[in-house]
Amino acid sequence: MSDQKDGLSRRDFLKGSVATAAAVGLGSVGVFTHAHAEMIGPNDTINAALIGVGAEGSMLLKKAVKIAGVNFVAVCDIQPKHLQQGMDIAKGAKGYADYQEMLDRKDLQAVIIAAPIGLHESMTVDSLRAGKHVLCEKMMAYSVDGARHMARVARQTGRKLQIGHQRRYNPRYRHAYKMIQDGLLGEITHVRSQWNRNASWRRPVPQDSTEELTNWRLYRKSSQGLMAELGSHQIDVVNWMVGDVPSAVVGIGGLDFWKDGRDIFDNVQVVFEYPNGVKYTFQSLTTNQFDGATEQVMGTKGTMILSEGPCTFYREPKTDEEIWESMATKQAAGGKSGIVLDASKSPRLEKAAAEGSAIPELENLKKDAYTLEMEDFFQTLRDGHEPMCSGRVGMETCIPAIKANDAMETRQWTDIPASLYKI
Ligand SMILES: NC(=O)c1ccc[n+]([C@@H]2O[C@H](COP(=O)([O-])OP(=O)(O)OC[C@H]3O[C@@H](n4cnc5c(N)ncnc54)[C@H](O)[C@@H]3O)[C@@H](O)[C@H]2O)c1
């Protein structure tokens, strides 16, 4: 889609760019909320809204209303019961059934989108064009073109776009990333991850709802299935740890167990190839929960096992004992002794503590990753910094997930050209 089709004149684009540049350059002065409107200062209250008060949206809203300096002025949902739930959580917020009507509000500065994946592109693009900053839930979009479109409109409008892969904000993952950067694993050559469950994923349909609205995840026309709903979080982690994006994918999936009218795969196994030769295997089962959800990053010096709970490190026998190993907790798993990656135990943090520096990992361990991702989103509006899970990062995760589905459906080796990641 051309820039012209995105509905922005060159003049509007330049205004957005100037606004962003000014905000980034001046840091503490804040970010323009609209090309013509006022800026958000470091101490200003931000007026926010949430679209889609379902399972995820209501969980996010409960946490978001506690964030200092943010006022939820509106919530939106097409299901009256969910809308009421949103208004009950965000006291004083006005309820809307039509998100377009909500976006007409001039006082609204930021929008969190937690609607089903098929609506992410239109809701995000409309919000950005209305001058709002957006935190959109994962997976970024239903299609490759949709993700590229969202990232492009964010750039053109100069509005912030963040995607909801919350592991980027999880202090354990951030700590593990720094350790990998410090060379703990040597050269990463392979990654394995799995997200296994023993559950159908089907939700009971309330009398006042429909199968389409309640079980949108189970149908190909409204869902990218396990690759999007679970796999995208782990692809994001692997892209981050490896520092690159996949260039090809091969896989096999099936609908073999839950034959209840759904048409998405209920089990998937894929292998991604990265340009530097790293191979990443991903599995997701719905009939056996063995090993749950973890990512295992394998390097020449050791293996890091990452999860939203504890993270552990296993040293290769030929690798020298790391200095911090004696300071860390050891636990046995799979017959081997591993080291728990407690964020309080590493020379880097010990040194920072001795010097009296602030240690964000330790402070943030007290908070959950959803709160941290939302706090950081609002902070980007105040100080102009680039979101850690930006539209670009979200797009780089979304494209391989969709290509994996293509590969499984066509049973073909599927290249992912580097040009697809360019916007
Ligand atoms: N980050 C995470 O870990 C995580 C976890 C779960 C879900 N999610 C994501 O959150 C999103 C929502 O998932 P969910 O499980 O909450 O789904 P859900 O079906 O429970 O909720 C979606 C809500 O959107 C509403 N909705 C649908 N069409 C709408 C429209 N046109 N306008 C306004 N509201 C509309 C529905 O009525 C419903 O209340 C998905 O993108 C999903 O992938 C993210």
The ligand as an ORCA input file, in Angstrom:
! r2SCAN-3c Opt
* xyz 0 1
  N      -0.149    -10.874     25.923
  C      -0.719    -12.012     26.287
  O      -0.114    -12.815     26.996
  C      -2.099    -12.323     25.817
  C      -2.843    -13.321     26.473
  C      -4.140    -13.561     26.029
  C      -4.669    -12.857     24.956
  N      -3.900    -11.929     24.331
  C      -4.413    -11.203     23.164
  O      -5.455    -10.332     23.557
  C      -6.409    -10.210     22.509
  C      -7.788    -10.547     23.058
  O      -7.799    -11.887     23.517
  P      -8.904    -12.367     24.585
  O      -8.574    -13.728     24.973
  O      -9.077    -11.325     25.608
  O     -10.199    -12.386     23.650
  P     -11.707    -12.243     24.161
  O     -12.550    -12.833     23.095
  O     -11.828    -12.747     25.547
  O     -11.914    -10.659     24.227
  C     -12.027     -9.857     23.089
  C     -12.997     -8.737     23.384
  O     -13.056     -7.897     22.225
  C     -14.415     -7.516     22.042
  N     -14.663     -7.107     20.671
  C     -14.830     -7.882     19.563
  N     -15.081     -7.110     18.476
  C     -15.047     -5.825     18.906
  C     -15.239     -4.561     18.266
  N     -15.506     -4.485     16.948
  N     -15.166     -3.445     19.019
  C     -14.916     -3.496     20.360
  N     -14.727     -4.667     21.006
  C     -14.789     -5.809     20.294
  C     -15.185     -8.778     22.420
  O     -16.555     -8.488     22.662
  C     -14.427     -9.239     23.646
  O     -14.926     -8.655     24.810
  C      -5.939    -11.142     21.412
  O      -5.218    -10.431     20.452
  C      -5.044    -12.118     22.128
  O      -4.061    -12.694     21.316
  C      -2.652    -11.644     24.751
*
